[in-house]
Amino acid sequence: MVRATPTRSDAAAAPALPEARGPLSAAVVSALRGPPGDVARPPVLSTDPVADDDLQLALYLCYELHYQGFRGVDTEWEWAPGLLALRAEIERAFLEAVRRDRPRAPAAGDAVARLRALIDAADGPSLSRYMEERGTLDRMREFCIHRSAYQLKEADPHTWAIPRVDGPAKAAMVHIQADEYGAGDPAAVHATLFATTMAALGLDGSYGAYLDRLPGITLATVNLVTLFGLHRRWRGAAVGHLAVFEMTSVAPMGRYATVLRRLGLGPDATRFYDVHVEADAVHEVIAADRMVDPLVATHPGLADDVVFGAEALMGVEGRFTRHLLDRWRLGRSSLER
């Protein structure tokens, strides 16, 4: 058998490998520094997998091979069996914890009604309201550093679900995703707009620049949707995640735009949020009526998975919000040092 010539991720685009934070991430980092092959398999032990820095970084590193990769890392690691086996063990621990800790939607009613009831029942603190009332420039910068893990790849994880759904649900998802990618205008791609916001805040908007600063709970917000997107088994959860993402976006995005204007920032900083206020008002209706409803009507067995994706999103995002607010109330940074 002839092995293809190893290729390396584009050094100009890909971030460097981060520092390990424990045995799991150390095993992944060590493996990725060499040629594809065997991977150490330390036991996946954690009392809190959702926020575990080591576990979430290890999973993020495995997943990032499906996105931009890492500088100097052989691209054949993406499908290396040993790494996939370790990833599967980490995924199981993560999913079990998410299932255990998530808020529960009502068991009765159609899928959209259950999603709306889940949203209406949310009683945790609101990060956008806190920022609207008390947000400072430093805290807005911290918030954007956290969100850069997802926003600089915005829409990509959900896009993996497009070939895994069919009919009207596929068309609706494509409609939403096309808007996220700028409707054909490279300058309007939402990830690009977020990089511009970061630059306006004096931050580095290059992809992966702050990976070493992101705590486990921040990485979990991205790992969750990547897990749903990569696995056909979880296509319903990816749809539910996207639906609630869109159904809960308009008011928070407006508040963040308000904060930036109050802080004296101009349109380069606010455009990302202003665009979302307008787009997500439309996407909310498309997601519920044209994506979730038709999908569940055609595939009723996916209804509980759709709701689980929404529950998982709200559970992990709730943990993320509490992490930031708890740290800030203590006068501490919410980022890793």
C-alpha positions as YAML, in Angstrom:
chain: A
units: angstrom
residues:
- id: 1
  name: MET
  ca: [0.00, 0.00, 0.00]
- id: 2
  name: VAL
  ca: [1.40, 3.37, -1.03]
- id: 3
  name: ARG
  ca: [0.93, 6.15, 1.48]
- id: 4
  name: ALA
  ca: [0.24, 9.62, 0.12]
- id: 5
  name: THR
  ca: [2.91, 12.24, 0.67]
- id: 6
  name: PRO
  ca: [2.25, 13.95, 4.01]
- id: 7
  name: THR
  ca: [0.84, 17.44, 3.73]
- id: 8
  name: ARG
  ca: [0.90, 20.19, 6.30]
- id: 9
  name: SER
  ca: [-1.71, 22.73, 7.21]
- id: 10
  name: ASP
  ca: [-1.20, 26.11, 5.56]
- id: 11
  name: ALA
  ca: [1.10, 27.99, 7.94]
- id: 12
  name: ALA
  ca: [-0.37, 31.34, 6.91]
- id: 13
  name: ALA
  ca: [-3.92, 30.38, 7.89]
- id: 14
  name: ALA
  ca: [-3.66, 27.74, 10.60]
- id: 15
  name: PRO
  ca: [-3.00, 28.53, 14.28]
- id: 16
  name: ALA
  ca: [-0.15, 27.01, 16.25]
- id: 17
  name: LEU
  ca: [-0.79, 24.09, 18.58]
- id: 18
  name: PRO
  ca: [-1.63, 25.36, 22.09]
- id: 19
  name: GLU
  ca: [-0.08, 24.35, 25.38]
- id: 20
  name: ALA
  ca: [-1.55, 21.17, 26.90]
- id: 21
  name: ARG
  ca: [-3.59, 21.41, 30.11]
- id: 22
  name: GLY
  ca: [-3.50, 17.84, 31.33]
- id: 23
  name: PRO
  ca: [-2.99, 14.23, 30.24]
- id: 24
  name: LEU
  ca: [-5.70, 14.13, 27.56]
- id: 25
  name: SER
  ca: [-4.69, 17.30, 25.77]
- id: 26
  name: ALA
  ca: [-1.00, 16.40, 26.24]
- id: 27
  name: ALA
  ca: [-1.61, 13.07, 24.47]
- id: 28
  name: VAL
  ca: [-3.27, 14.84, 21.54]
- id: 29
  name: VAL
  ca: [-0.68, 17.62, 21.27]
- id: 30
  name: SER
  ca: [2.18, 15.12, 21.47]
- id: 31
  name: ALA
  ca: [0.63, 12.96, 18.77]
- id: 32
  name: LEU
  ca: [-0.06, 15.86, 16.41]
- id: 33
  name: ARG
  ca: [3.56, 16.95, 16.55]
- id: 34
  name: GLY
  ca: [4.58, 13.72, 14.82]
- id: 35
  name: PRO
  ca: [3.45, 11.64, 11.84]
- id: 36
  name: PRO
  ca: [0.00, 9.99, 11.95]
- id: 37
  name: GLY
  ca: [0.11, 6.77, 13.95]
- id: 38
  name: ASP
  ca: [-0.49, 5.54, 17.45]
- id: 39
  name: VAL
  ca: [-1.96, 7.83, 20.10]
- id: 40
  name: ALA
  ca: [-1.59, 7.47, 23.85]
- id: 41
  name: ARG
  ca: [-4.95, 6.71, 25.47]
- id: 42
  name: PRO
  ca: [-5.00, 8.12, 29.00]
- id: 43
  name: PRO
  ca: [-8.21, 7.34, 30.88]
- id: 44
  name: VAL
  ca: [-11.03, 9.82, 30.37]
- id: 45
  name: LEU
  ca: [-11.70, 10.74, 33.98]
- id: 46
  name: SER
  ca: [-13.41, 13.97, 34.97]
- id: 47
  name: THR
  ca: [-15.89, 15.03, 37.61]
- id: 48
  name: ASP
  ca: [-17.17, 17.81, 35.34]
- id: 49
  name: PRO
  ca: [-16.57, 17.01, 31.65]
- id: 50
  name: VAL
  ca: [-18.56, 20.03, 30.42]
- id: 51
  name: ALA
  ca: [-16.11, 22.53, 31.93]
- id: 52
  name: ASP
  ca: [-12.96, 20.41, 32.25]
- id: 53
  name: ASP
  ca: [-10.09, 22.40, 30.69]
- id: 54
  name: ASP
  ca: [-8.07, 19.33, 29.75]
- id: 55
  name: LEU
  ca: [-10.95, 17.27, 28.33]
- id: 56
  name: GLN
  ca: [-12.47, 20.13, 26.35]
- id: 57
  name: LEU
  ca: [-9.14, 21.23, 24.91]
- id: 58
  name: ALA
  ca: [-8.35, 17.67, 23.83]
- id: 59
  name: LEU
  ca: [-11.73, 17.40, 22.11]
- id: 60
  name: TYR
  ca: [-11.34, 20.83, 20.52]
- id: 61
  name: LEU
  ca: [-7.94, 19.83, 19.11]
- id: 62
  name: CYS
  ca: [-9.42, 16.68, 17.58]
- id: 63
  name: TYR
  ca: [-12.29, 18.63, 16.05]
- id: 64
  name: GLU
  ca: [-10.15, 21.48, 14.77]
- id: 65
  name: LEU
  ca: [-8.51, 19.06, 12.34]
- id: 66
  name: HIS
  ca: [-11.84, 19.17, 10.44]
- id: 67
  name: TYR
  ca: [-11.68, 22.97, 10.23]
- id: 68
  name: GLN
  ca: [-8.42, 24.89, 9.68]
- id: 69
  name: GLY
  ca: [-6.04, 22.41, 11.29]
- id: 70
  name: PHE
  ca: [-2.84, 23.48, 13.01]
- id: 71
  name: ARG
  ca: [0.40, 24.88, 11.71]
- id: 72
  name: GLY
  ca: [2.82, 22.11, 10.83]
- id: 73
  name: VAL
  ca: [0.40, 19.26, 11.60]
- id: 74
  name: ASP
  ca: [0.03, 16.51, 9.01]
- id: 75
  name: THR
  ca: [-3.46, 16.76, 7.50]
- id: 76
  name: GLU
  ca: [-3.80, 12.96, 7.54]
- id: 77
  name: TRP
  ca: [-4.33, 13.17, 11.29]
- id: 78
  name: GLU
  ca: [-7.92, 14.20, 10.51]
- id: 79
  name: TRP
  ca: [-9.00, 10.57, 10.01]
- id: 80
  name: ALA
  ca: [-6.28, 8.72, 11.94]
- id: 81
  name: PRO
  ca: [-7.98, 5.71, 13.66]
- id: 82
  name: GLY
  ca: [-6.09, 6.05, 16.94]
- id: 83
  name: LEU
  ca: [-7.05, 9.68, 17.37]
- id: 84
  name: LEU
  ca: [-10.67, 8.98, 16.40]
- id: 85
  name: ALA
  ca: [-10.82, 6.25, 19.05]
- id: 86
  name: LEU
  ca: [-9.61, 8.63, 21.77]
- id: 87
  name: ARG
  ca: [-12.02, 11.28, 20.51]
- id: 88
  name: ALA
  ca: [-14.95, 8.85, 20.76]
- id: 89
  name: GLU
  ca: [-14.16, 8.16, 24.43]
- id: 90
  name: ILE
  ca: [-14.05, 11.89, 25.18]
- id: 91
  name: GLU
  ca: [-17.30, 12.47, 23.27]
- id: 92
  name: ARG
  ca: [-19.08, 9.83, 25.32]
- id: 93
  name: ALA
  ca: [-18.05, 11.46, 28.60]
- id: 94
  name: PHE
  ca: [-19.06, 14.90, 27.30]
- id: 95
  name: LEU
  ca: [-22.46, 13.77, 26.03]
- id: 96
  name: GLU
  ca: [-23.27, 11.91, 29.23]
- id: 97
  name: ALA
  ca: [-22.57, 15.04, 31.25]
- id: 98
  name: VAL
  ca: [-24.62, 17.23, 28.89]
- id: 99
  name: ARG
  ca: [-27.55, 14.82, 29.11]
- id: 100
  name: ARG
  ca: [-27.40, 14.78, 32.89]
- id: 101
  name: ASP
  ca: [-27.16, 18.52, 33.41]
- id: 102
  name: ARG
  ca: [-29.35, 20.00, 30.66]
- id: 103
  name: PRO
  ca: [-32.63, 21.86, 31.28]
- id: 104
  name: ARG
  ca: [-35.65, 19.80, 30.22]
- id: 105
  name: ALA
  ca: [-38.28, 20.88, 27.73]
- id: 106
  name: PRO
  ca: [-41.87, 19.67, 28.21]
- id: 107
  name: ALA
  ca: [-42.39, 16.12, 26.97]
- id: 108
  name: ALA
  ca: [-45.76, 16.93, 25.40]
- id: 109
  name: GLY
  ca: [-46.49, 19.01, 22.30]
- id: 110
  name: ASP
  ca: [-44.94, 19.31, 18.87]
- id: 111
  name: ALA
  ca: [-41.23, 20.02, 18.54]
- id: 112
  name: VAL
  ca: [-41.54, 23.77, 17.93]
- id: 113
  name: ALA
  ca: [-43.90, 24.19, 20.90]
- id: 114
  name: ARG
  ca: [-41.43, 22.32, 23.09]
- id: 115
  name: LEU
  ca: [-38.58, 24.56, 21.93]
- id: 116
  name: ARG
  ca: [-40.59, 27.70, 22.64]
- id: 117
  name: ALA
  ca: [-41.54, 26.38, 26.09]
- id: 118
  name: LEU
  ca: [-37.89, 25.64, 26.81]
- id: 119
  name: ILE
  ca: [-36.91, 29.18, 25.85]
- id: 120
  name: ASP
  ca: [-39.75, 30.72, 27.87]
- id: 121
  name: ALA
  ca: [-38.82, 28.69, 30.96]
- id: 122
  name: ALA
  ca: [-35.18, 29.81, 30.97]
- id: 123
  name: ASP
  ca: [-34.53, 31.49, 34.30]
- id: 124
  name: GLY
  ca: [-30.75, 31.84, 34.42]
- id: 125
  name: PRO
  ca: [-28.84, 35.14, 34.34]
- id: 126
  name: SER
  ca: [-28.68, 37.01, 31.04]
- id: 127
  name: LEU
  ca: [-25.17, 37.85, 29.87]
- id: 128
  name: SER
  ca: [-26.42, 40.39, 27.33]
- id: 129
  name: ARG
  ca: [-28.50, 42.21, 29.95]
- id: 130
  name: TYR
  ca: [-25.53, 42.30, 32.32]
- id: 131
  name: MET
  ca: [-23.36, 43.75, 29.56]
- id: 132
  name: GLU
  ca: [-26.05, 46.27, 28.60]
- id: 133
  name: GLU
  ca: [-26.25, 47.51, 32.17]
- id: 134
  name: ARG
  ca: [-22.65, 47.15, 33.40]
- id: 135
  name: GLY
  ca: [-20.45, 46.20, 30.47]
- id: 136
  name: THR
  ca: [-17.06, 47.91, 30.29]
- id: 137
  name: LEU
  ca: [-14.62, 48.02, 27.40]
- id: 138
  name: ASP
  ca: [-12.40, 45.41, 29.08]
- id: 139
  name: ARG
  ca: [-15.33, 43.08, 29.63]
- id: 140
  name: MET
  ca: [-16.55, 43.51, 26.07]
- id: 141
  name: ARG
  ca: [-13.06, 42.60, 24.89]
- id: 142
  name: GLU
  ca: [-13.06, 39.50, 27.09]
- id: 143
  name: PHE
  ca: [-16.48, 38.52, 25.83]
- id: 144
  name: CYS
  ca: [-15.37, 38.81, 22.21]
- id: 145
  name: ILE
  ca: [-12.25, 36.74, 22.89]
- id: 146
  name: HIS
  ca: [-14.47, 33.99, 24.28]
- id: 147
  name: ARG
  ca: [-16.88, 34.17, 21.35]
- id: 148
  name: SER
  ca: [-14.07, 34.18, 18.77]
- id: 149
  name: ALA
  ca: [-13.81, 30.40, 19.16]
- id: 150
  name: TYR
  ca: [-17.18, 30.07, 17.44]
- id: 151
  name: GLN
  ca: [-17.74, 33.35, 15.61]
- id: 152
  name: LEU
  ca: [-14.57, 33.06, 13.53]
- id: 153
  name: LYS
  ca: [-15.99, 29.79, 12.18]
- id: 154
  name: GLU
  ca: [-19.61, 30.92, 12.39]
- id: 155
  name: ALA
  ca: [-22.06, 28.62, 10.60]
- id: 156
  name: ASP
  ca: [-19.46, 25.97, 9.71]
- id: 157
  name: PRO
  ca: [-20.50, 23.36, 12.34]
- id: 158
  name: HIS
  ca: [-24.19, 23.56, 11.40]
- id: 159
  name: THR
  ca: [-23.39, 23.36, 7.69]
- id: 160
  name: TRP
  ca: [-22.28, 19.75, 8.12]
- id: 161
  name: ALA
  ca: [-25.91, 18.87, 8.78]
- id: 162
  name: ILE
  ca: [-27.15, 20.11, 5.39]
- id: 163
  name: PRO
  ca: [-26.46, 16.86, 3.46]
- id: 164
  name: ARG
  ca: [-27.97, 14.89, 6.34]
- id: 165
  name: VAL
  ca: [-31.45, 16.42, 6.15]
- id: 166
  name: ASP
  ca: [-33.81, 16.53, 3.21]
- id: 167
  name: GLY
  ca: [-36.75, 18.31, 1.62]
- id: 168
  name: PRO
  ca: [-37.99, 21.65, 2.98]
- id: 169
  name: ALA
  ca: [-35.75, 21.38, 6.07]
- id: 170
  name: LYS
  ca: [-32.66, 21.24, 3.85]
- id: 171
  name: ALA
  ca: [-33.82, 24.26, 1.84]
- id: 172
  name: ALA
  ca: [-34.51, 26.24, 5.01]
- id: 173
  name: MET
  ca: [-31.14, 25.38, 6.49]
- id: 174
  name: VAL
  ca: [-29.40, 26.41, 3.27]
- id: 175
  name: HIS
  ca: [-31.29, 29.73, 3.36]
- id: 176
  name: ILE
  ca: [-30.07, 30.44, 6.89]
- id: 177
  name: GLN
  ca: [-26.51, 29.34, 6.21]
- id: 178
  name: ALA
  ca: [-26.25, 31.31, 2.97]
- id: 179
  name: ASP
  ca: [-27.00, 34.47, 4.93]
- id: 180
  name: GLU
  ca: [-24.36, 33.52, 7.50]
- id: 181
  name: TYR
  ca: [-21.84, 33.28, 4.66]
- id: 182
  name: GLY
  ca: [-22.69, 36.75, 3.37]
- id: 183
  name: ALA
  ca: [-25.14, 35.78, 0.60]
- id: 184
  name: GLY
  ca: [-22.27, 35.68, -1.88]
- id: 185
  name: ASP
  ca: [-20.45, 38.79, -0.65]
- id: 186
  name: PRO
  ca: [-17.11, 37.88, 0.96]
- id: 187
  name: ALA
  ca: [-17.06, 41.14, 2.91]
- id: 188
  name: ALA
  ca: [-20.43, 40.27, 4.49]
- id: 189
  name: VAL
  ca: [-19.46, 36.81, 5.77]
- id: 190
  name: HIS
  ca: [-20.37, 36.87, 9.45]
- id: 191
  name: ALA
  ca: [-17.02, 35.45, 10.53]
- id: 192
  name: THR
  ca: [-15.32, 38.29, 8.66]
- id: 193
  name: LEU
  ca: [-17.59, 40.86, 10.29]
- id: 194
  name: PHE
  ca: [-16.69, 39.46, 13.72]
- id: 195
  name: ALA
  ca: [-12.97, 39.71, 12.93]
- id: 196
  name: THR
  ca: [-13.61, 43.38, 12.07]
- id: 197
  name: THR
  ca: [-15.37, 43.86, 15.42]
- id: 198
  name: MET
  ca: [-12.36, 42.38, 17.19]
- id: 199
  name: ALA
  ca: [-9.98, 44.69, 15.35]
- id: 200
  name: ALA
  ca: [-12.13, 47.68, 16.30]
- id: 201
  name: LEU
  ca: [-11.76, 46.59, 19.93]
- id: 202
  name: GLY
  ca: [-7.98, 46.39, 19.60]
- id: 203
  name: LEU
  ca: [-8.00, 42.59, 19.52]
- id: 204
  name: ASP
  ca: [-6.34, 40.07, 17.21]
- id: 205
  name: GLY
  ca: [-9.05, 38.83, 14.84]
- id: 206
  name: SER
  ca: [-6.96, 36.08, 13.28]
- id: 207
  name: TYR
  ca: [-8.30, 32.55, 13.52]
- id: 208
  name: GLY
  ca: [-7.36, 30.72, 16.73]
- id: 209
  name: ALA
  ca: [-5.28, 33.57, 18.13]
- id: 210
  name: TYR
  ca: [-6.68, 33.22, 21.66]
- id: 211
  name: LEU
  ca: [-6.99, 29.45, 22.01]
- id: 212
  name: ASP
  ca: [-4.58, 29.36, 24.96]
- id: 213
  name: ARG
  ca: [-6.76, 31.90, 26.81]
- id: 214
  name: LEU
  ca: [-10.09, 30.07, 26.45]
- id: 215
  name: PRO
  ca: [-11.36, 28.03, 29.43]
- id: 216
  name: GLY
  ca: [-12.94, 24.62, 29.05]
- id: 217
  name: ILE
  ca: [-16.51, 25.89, 29.25]
- id: 218
  name: THR
  ca: [-15.91, 28.24, 26.32]
- id: 219
  name: LEU
  ca: [-14.46, 25.40, 24.25]
- id: 220
  name: ALA
  ca: [-17.48, 23.28, 25.23]
- id: 221
  name: THR
  ca: [-19.85, 25.76, 23.56]
- id: 222
  name: VAL
  ca: [-18.08, 25.10, 20.24]
- id: 223
  name: ASN
  ca: [-17.40, 21.40, 20.80]
- id: 224
  name: LEU
  ca: [-21.09, 20.75, 21.38]
- id: 225
  name: VAL
  ca: [-22.23, 22.00, 17.98]
- id: 226
  name: THR
  ca: [-19.23, 20.45, 16.24]
- id: 227
  name: LEU
  ca: [-20.15, 17.08, 17.75]
- id: 228
  name: PHE
  ca: [-23.73, 17.44, 16.51]
- id: 229
  name: GLY
  ca: [-22.58, 18.54, 13.06]
- id: 230
  name: LEU
  ca: [-20.00, 15.81, 12.53]
- id: 231
  name: HIS
  ca: [-22.25, 12.89, 13.47]
- id: 232
  name: ARG
  ca: [-25.16, 11.91, 11.26]
- id: 233
  name: ARG
  ca: [-26.61, 10.27, 14.38]
- id: 234
  name: TRP
  ca: [-27.06, 13.76, 15.84]
- id: 235
  name: ARG
  ca: [-28.43, 15.57, 12.77]
- id: 236
  name: GLY
  ca: [-31.70, 16.25, 14.61]
- id: 237
  name: ALA
  ca: [-29.76, 17.77, 17.52]
- id: 238
  name: ALA
  ca: [-27.84, 19.98, 15.07]
- id: 239
  name: VAL
  ca: [-31.16, 21.26, 13.72]
- id: 240
  name: GLY
  ca: [-32.50, 21.90, 17.24]
- id: 241
  name: HIS
  ca: [-29.29, 23.67, 18.22]
- id: 242
  name: LEU
  ca: [-29.43, 25.93, 15.16]
- id: 243
  name: ALA
  ca: [-33.14, 26.62, 15.64]
- id: 244
  name: VAL
  ca: [-32.78, 27.85, 19.22]
- id: 245
  name: PHE
  ca: [-29.60, 29.71, 18.27]
- id: 246
  name: GLU
  ca: [-31.69, 31.73, 15.82]
- id: 247
  name: MET
  ca: [-34.81, 31.93, 18.01]
- id: 248
  name: THR
  ca: [-32.94, 33.54, 20.91]
- id: 249
  name: SER
  ca: [-30.50, 35.80, 19.06]
- id: 250
  name: VAL
  ca: [-32.22, 39.06, 18.16]
- id: 251
  name: ALA
  ca: [-32.52, 40.76, 21.56]
- id: 252
  name: PRO
  ca: [-29.02, 39.84, 22.82]
- id: 253
  name: MET
  ca: [-27.38, 40.97, 19.57]
- id: 254
  name: GLY
  ca: [-29.17, 44.31, 19.87]
- id: 255
  name: ARG
  ca: [-27.94, 44.71, 23.44]
- id: 256
  name: TYR
  ca: [-24.31, 44.06, 22.48]
- id: 257
  name: ALA
  ca: [-24.58, 46.66, 19.71]
- id: 258
  name: THR
  ca: [-25.98, 49.10, 22.28]
- id: 259
  name: VAL
  ca: [-23.03, 48.43, 24.62]
- id: 260
  name: LEU
  ca: [-20.51, 49.12, 21.86]
- id: 261
  name: ARG
  ca: [-22.19, 52.40, 20.94]
- id: 262
  name: ARG
  ca: [-22.31, 53.44, 24.59]
- id: 263
  name: LEU
  ca: [-18.58, 52.77, 24.78]
- id: 264
  name: GLY
  ca: [-18.01, 55.09, 21.82]
- id: 265
  name: LEU
  ca: [-17.27, 52.43, 19.20]
- id: 266
  name: GLY
  ca: [-18.31, 53.04, 15.61]
- id: 267
  name: PRO
  ca: [-19.85, 50.98, 12.81]
- id: 268
  name: ASP
  ca: [-16.82, 48.70, 12.34]
- id: 269
  name: ALA
  ca: [-17.45, 47.41, 15.86]
- id: 270
  name: THR
  ca: [-21.24, 47.25, 15.71]
- id: 271
  name: ARG
  ca: [-21.88, 45.98, 12.16]
- id: 272
  name: PHE
  ca: [-21.62, 42.31, 13.15]
- id: 273
  name: TYR
  ca: [-24.31, 42.72, 15.80]
- id: 274
  name: ASP
  ca: [-26.52, 45.03, 13.73]
- id: 275
  name: VAL
  ca: [-26.53, 42.52, 10.86]
- id: 276
  name: HIS
  ca: [-27.61, 39.76, 13.22]
- id: 277
  name: VAL
  ca: [-30.50, 41.79, 14.62]
- id: 278
  name: GLU
  ca: [-31.91, 42.13, 11.12]
- id: 279
  name: ALA
  ca: [-31.05, 38.67, 9.79]
- id: 280
  name: ASP
  ca: [-32.04, 36.65, 12.83]
- id: 281
  name: ALA
  ca: [-35.49, 38.21, 12.98]
- id: 282
  name: VAL
  ca: [-36.07, 36.42, 9.67]
- id: 283
  name: HIS
  ca: [-34.08, 33.33, 10.58]
- id: 284
  name: GLU
  ca: [-36.17, 32.77, 13.71]
- id: 285
  name: VAL
  ca: [-39.28, 32.20, 11.60]
- id: 286
  name: ILE
  ca: [-37.45, 30.12, 9.00]
- id: 287
  name: ALA
  ca: [-35.87, 27.92, 11.68]
- id: 288
  name: ALA
  ca: [-39.11, 27.13, 13.46]
- id: 289
  name: ASP
  ca: [-41.67, 26.98, 10.66]
- id: 290
  name: ARG
  ca: [-39.63, 25.89, 7.65]
- id: 291
  name: MET
  ca: [-36.84, 23.83, 9.16]
- id: 292
  name: VAL
  ca: [-37.94, 22.14, 12.41]
- id: 293
  name: ASP
  ca: [-41.61, 21.58, 11.54]
- id: 294
  name: PRO
  ca: [-41.03, 19.90, 8.15]
- id: 295
  name: LEU
  ca: [-38.10, 17.84, 9.43]
- id: 296
  name: VAL
  ca: [-40.12, 16.36, 12.29]
- id: 297
  name: ALA
  ca: [-43.20, 15.88, 10.09]
- id: 298
  name: THR
  ca: [-41.11, 13.81, 7.67]
- id: 299
  name: HIS
  ca: [-38.95, 12.12, 10.32]
- id: 300
  name: PRO
  ca: [-40.97, 12.00, 13.56]
- id: 301
  name: GLY
  ca: [-38.29, 9.85, 15.17]
- id: 302
  name: LEU
  ca: [-35.99, 12.89, 15.20]
- id: 303
  name: ALA
  ca: [-38.29, 15.03, 17.37]
- id: 304
  name: ASP
  ca: [-36.64, 14.16, 20.67]
- id: 305
  name: ASP
  ca: [-33.17, 14.69, 19.17]
- id: 306
  name: VAL
  ca: [-34.20, 18.15, 17.93]
- id: 307
  name: VAL
  ca: [-35.35, 19.04, 21.44]
- id: 308
  name: PHE
  ca: [-32.20, 17.53, 22.97]
- id: 309
  name: GLY
  ca: [-30.03, 19.74, 20.75]
- id: 310
  name: ALA
  ca: [-31.87, 22.78, 22.06]
- id: 311
  name: GLU
  ca: [-31.67, 21.63, 25.67]
- id: 312
  name: ALA
  ca: [-27.95, 20.92, 25.32]
- id: 313
  name: LEU
  ca: [-27.32, 24.36, 23.84]
- id: 314
  name: MET
  ca: [-29.13, 26.13, 26.64]
- id: 315
  name: GLY
  ca: [-27.47, 24.03, 29.32]
- id: 316
  name: VAL
  ca: [-23.92, 24.62, 28.08]
- id: 317
  name: GLU
  ca: [-24.55, 28.31, 27.32]
- id: 318
  name: GLY
  ca: [-25.96, 28.70, 30.83]
- id: 319
  name: ARG
  ca: [-22.74, 27.29, 32.28]
- id: 320
  name: PHE
  ca: [-20.73, 29.64, 30.07]
- id: 321
  name: THR
  ca: [-22.71, 32.67, 31.25]
- id: 322
  name: ARG
  ca: [-22.32, 31.75, 34.90]
- id: 323
  name: HIS
  ca: [-18.57, 31.33, 34.46]
- id: 324
  name: LEU
  ca: [-18.16, 34.86, 33.09]
- id: 325
  name: LEU
  ca: [-20.47, 36.52, 35.59]
- id: 326
  name: ASP
  ca: [-19.00, 34.66, 38.59]
- id: 327
  name: ARG
  ca: [-15.48, 35.69, 37.64]
- id: 328
  name: TRP
  ca: [-16.42, 39.30, 36.96]
- id: 329
  name: ARG
  ca: [-18.30, 39.64, 40.25]
- id: 330
  name: LEU
  ca: [-15.07, 38.62, 41.97]
- id: 331
  name: GLY
  ca: [-13.14, 41.20, 40.00]
- id: 332
  name: ARG
  ca: [-11.25, 38.49, 38.12]
- id: 333
  name: SER
  ca: [-10.64, 37.78, 34.46]
- id: 334
  name: SER
  ca: [-12.85, 35.11, 32.90]
- id: 335
  name: LEU
  ca: [-9.99, 34.04, 30.61]
- id: 336
  name: GLU
  ca: [-7.14, 31.61, 31.21]
- id: 337
  name: ARG
  ca: [-3.83, 33.20, 32.08]
...
